[in-house]
């Protein structure tokens, strides 16, 4: 369930970045960076609003299908429709509208999907469950990179067909992985108020959220701007750059999968989460040193290999750390939804931040920014008190 669900959204999310960049490069060659920055900013706003609203509503949903499944299926359908709309039009305002719906629907889906981890898994297996979640995400990201490479010459087709994988996976949650619905008396509905849509006021929760945001943004300012790095910094043509994106995505995914297989079970055995997350942040920071000192294809591949190991270690333990610091039991979708903002916001803000950094200081400075963000994120997580 976890692997299928997280693979299904990671695939179109990863592919959409490269495909949208390629589409805008052909439609607006002289304004592609600004256009991509604008569309991702609007997407980021819709993602945050959707997470806050739908997470709180999911916690209060009582239906014969459960609390989470209706939001997972409905969100996936809205998201897939939105990205399809982006792929069938060349009108930039309509592309923005479609991408906004894509982000809003996907984050409605994720606010409920991330709550499945604390809903269904015991603390002593949380590391392994977190690792499986990460494996699904990584497989989806890798497949998304490969699909984007194959469809780079026809990005509209990819934008139209890939998001429907989410809907197929959501249907699995209605079938083989059907949610157990408690009796109404055992699942009272909390009153709906403004606090249901606001983040919890908890220091450790905020520290984990900010630390996660910094570490993932460190990776994504490079990874989700990779097509332009290969073309504009390293001088490759679009097709060669797309092939290099696919190769580097596989390198990152392989390193991350190896780290996931090791770090998740070991963190369960040790009962410790925080040291693993801090170590993962430092590994990501180490990877940025190589292209920062000597940008080129070899050092970019080294970056992806090292960053993949750090990323996999982070994914293997991060969800378990999050589950340990949740301040309540009755608002899991809201809390996991807000924590997911630290996942989704770097995805959409990474290209925005990268555009600003490139405009001010050039492509090479992206790696310096990534280095600083990774170190900052690890330092913040080190201060978390409600986890060993």
N, C-alpha and C positions, 0 to 999 in steps of 0.2 A: 504493500500500500504506500509506504513512505517513498520507496524508490521510484515507483511508477508516477506518483503524484508530483514529486519534485523534478523528475526528468521532464515531465510534460510541459511545465512552464519555463524551465531553464532553456529548453531547446529554442522555442520561438523568441524568447527574450534575448538570447545571445545572437541568434541569426538576425533579428530585427535591427540591431545596431549597425552591423556591417552592411546589410541590404539597404537600410535607409540612407546610410552614408553614400553608397554607390548610386542610389536613385537620385539623391540631391546633387551629387557631383555631375550627373548628366543633365539634370533639369536646370540647376543654377550653378554652373561651374565657377563663377566669379564671387559667389556669395555662399558657397556650400558650408563653410565653417559657421557663419552667423546663422544660417537657416537651421542647421542641425542643433546649434546651441539653443535657439528659440523653441524648437519643437520639443526638446528634452526638458527645458525649464517648465513649460506648460504641463508636460507629462508628469514631472516631479510634483507639482502642486496637486494635480488630480490624484496622484498616488497617496499623498499624505492625507488628503481629505477623505478618500475612500477607506483608507486603513482605519482612521479614527471613527468614522461613522459605522462602517460594516462590522468592525471588530466588536464594538459595544452592542450592536444589534444581534450579532451571532450569539453572544453570551445570554441574551434574553429570548432567543428563539425557542419555541416549543412546538414541534411538529412531529408527525408520525415518521418522518425521515430523520429526525434528530436536530441538533443545534447547528452542526457544521455542514452536513452534506448539501442542504439547499443553497447555502452561500457559495460552496465550492462549485457546484454545477452552474448556478446562475452567473457567478462571476466569470467563470471560464467562457460561457456563451457570449457575454457582453464583450469580453476581452478579444475573443477570436473575431467577432463581428467588426470591432473597431480596427484591428490591424488589417483585416480584409479590405475595409473601406480605404485605408491608406494605400493599399496596393492597387486599387482599381481607378484611382484618380491622379491627375497631375496638377490639380489646383492646390496650391500650398495651404490656403485656409482649411480646405477639406482634409488635407493630410494631417494638419494639426488636430482637427476635430477627431479623426479616426485614431490617432496616436494617443490622444487624451482618453478616449474610451478604452483603448487597449490597456493603458496603465491603471485606470480606475477599476476595470473589471478584474484584472490580474491581481491587484492588491486586495480586492474584496475576497477573492478566492484564497489568497495567501493568509489573510488575517484569520480565516477559519482553519486552513490547512496546518499552519504552524501550531495551533492549539491542540491538534491531534496528538502531539508528542507528550505533553504533560497529561492530557486526557487519558491516554491508553497505555502508557509505559511506566513501569516501576523505577524508582531511583537507581537501583543496583544494576539496571541494564540500560540506563539513559545514555551512557557513552556509546554503546554499540548502536542504539537506535539513532543517536545523533550522527554516527558515522554512516549509517545507511542513508539517512537524509542527505548527507553530503555527497555520497556516491551517486545518488539519483541526480542531484544538481550538477555534479561534474560531468556525468555521462551526457546529460542534456546539453550542457555548455559545449562539450566537445562535438557532439552531433550537430549542434547549431552552427558551430564554426565550419564544419565540413559542408553542411547544407548551404551555408552562405557562400562558401567558396565555389560550390558547384553552380549556384544560381546567381553569381555576381554579374553575369552578362544579361540576366533577365530578373532584376530584383523585384519587380512587381509581382511576378509569379510566386516567388518565395514568400512575400508578404501576404499573399492570398491563401496559400495552402498550409503553411507551417503552423499557424496558431490553432488549427482545429485539433491538433494533438492534445491540447488541454481539455477539450470537451470529451474526447474519447477516454482520457484518464479519469475525468470526473465521473463518468458513467461507471467506471470500475468501483468507485466508492459507493455507488448505489447498489452494486451487485455483490461480488465476492467479498468486498471489504465493508459491507453495510454497517453503518453506525448503530450501536446498541442504544436503544431509546429507553431511558428510565421512566418509571411511572411518574405521573405529574406530581404526586405528593412527595416523591423523592427528589424532584428537581424544581423547587420553587423558583419563580421568576423574580429577580431583583427589580425594584422600582426603577423606571427610566428617568434619569435626570442628567443634567449637564455633565456631572462627574463621570458618567458612563463613556463619554467621548473625549475625556482628557487623560493625559498620561499620569501614572501614579507618582506621588511625591515621595519617592524612596531613593536614598542616596546611592545604594549599591546598584539598583536597577538603572539609574541614570548613568553611572560610571560604566557599566557593561554596555549600555546602548552607545555612548559616545566612543568608547574604546573600539567597539565593533565597527562603527561608522568610519573611524579614522583608518583602521587597518584595511578594510575593504576598499575605501576610497583610494588608498595608496596603490592598490593593485589595479583598480579600474581606471584611474587616470591614464594608465599606460595601455591596459588590455583593450578598453573600449574606444581607444583612439588609434589603434594599431594600424589600421589601413592607411591613415594619413602619415603615420610615422614611417611606414615602409615606403610610401610613395614620395613624400615631401622631404623627409630627412635622409633616407637611404637611397633615394633615386630610382626605385623600382617602378615598372609599369603596373597598371591596375591588375592585370591578370597575374603577373608574377607576384605582386603583393598579396593578392587573394590566396594564391597557393602557399605563400609563406605564412599567412595568417592561419591557414588550416594546419600546417606543420607545427607551428608554435602552440596552437591550441591543443594539439595532440600531446606535445611535450609537456605542457602544463598539466593536462589531465592525467597523464601517466604518472608523473611525480606526485600529484595530489592523491590519486587512487592508492598508490603504495603507502603514502603517509596515513591515509584514512584507515587502511587495513591494520595498521600497527597502533596508531595513537588512540583510537576509540576503545578497543579492548583493554589496553594498558591503563588508560585513565580510569576504567571501571575497577580494575584490579587494585590500583593505588588509592582510589577514592578521592583523587585530587584533580581539579580541573584548571585552576588558575595558573599554575606553572606551565602547563602545556600551551595555554593561550598566549602567555607572555613569550614563551620560546618561539611559537609560530610567528608572532609579530617581528621578532628579531631576525628570523630566517627570511621573511619577505623583505625586510630592510637590507639584508646582505645581498639579496639578488639584484637590487637596484644599483649597487656599486659598480657593476661591470659595464653596463651600457652608459652609465654616467661618466665613467673615466675614458671609455673608448667606444662610442656608438658604432655598431656595424652588425652584420648578420650573425657572426659567431657570438658576440656578446649578448645580442638579443636572445639567442637560443639558450645561452647560459642563464640569463635572467629568468626565462620561462621555466627552466628546469628547477632552479633553486626556489623561485617564488611558488612553483607548484607544490613543492614539499612543504613549504610554510603554509600555503593555502589549505592543503589537505589536512595538515595537523590542526589548523584553526577550525575547519569545518567539522572535524571529528569530535571536538570537545566543546565548541562554542555553544551549541544548542543545549548540551547538558549543563553548562555553566549558567545559561539563561534560565533553565528550569529550576535551578537551585536558588536563584535570587528573585523569583517571582514573589511579589509581596502578598498576594491573595490567591485563593483557590476558586473564587466565584467569577473572576473577570479574566480568565486565561486568554480568551480570544482578543480582548482589548489590549492586554499587556503584551502578548506575543505579537499582536498586530503592530503596536508601537515599536516593539523591538525589531519587527520586520522592516520598519522604516529605515533602520540602519543597514538593512540588506538592499532594499529597493532604491533608496535615495542615492547611494553611490553609483548604482547602475545608470541612473538618469543624470545625476549631477557630475559624474566622472568626465563625460565629454564636455560639459559646460565649463568645469574648472580647467580642463585641459585647453579648451579654446582660449580662455583668459590668460593662462600661463604662456601658451605659445605666442599669443599676440604681444605679450609684454617682454618675454625673455627667450623665445625660441623653443624648438622641440626638445633639445637636450635638457633643458631645465625641468621637464616633466619628471625625470628620474630623481632629481634633487628633491622635488616636492614629495614624490612617493616615499623617498627615504625618510624625510621628516615626519610624514603622516604615520608611517609604520612604527617608528620609535615612539611617537606621541601616544598612539593607541595602546601599545604594550605597556607604557608607563602608567596610563590611566587604569587599565585592568589590574595592574599590580596593587592598586590601592583598594580593591574590592575586599570588604571585610566578611561578608556572609558566604564565603566559599573558601575552601582550603587550596 
